[in-house]
Amino acid sequence: MADDGDRAAERAARLNDEAVDLHRRRVIGPEHRFCMDCGDEIPVQRRQAAPGCLRCLDCQAQSERRR
């Protein structure tokens, strides 16, 4: 018989799976439409100029400055 701990663990696993699915749809989709950092949509012009980009222009610039 499942106790409260088991039910909580099952719920946490389900929520985690849902979060992973959402992340994959938004970031790893066929055409990385959303920025992996801020979540905003990457403009079409950027996606065409830099196919496979994972970040919008602002977040990409910030990422490069951190390196």
Secondary structure by P-SEA (a helix, b strand, c coil): cccaaaaaaaaaaaaaaaaaaaaaaccccccccccccccccccaaaaaacccccccaaaaaaaaaac
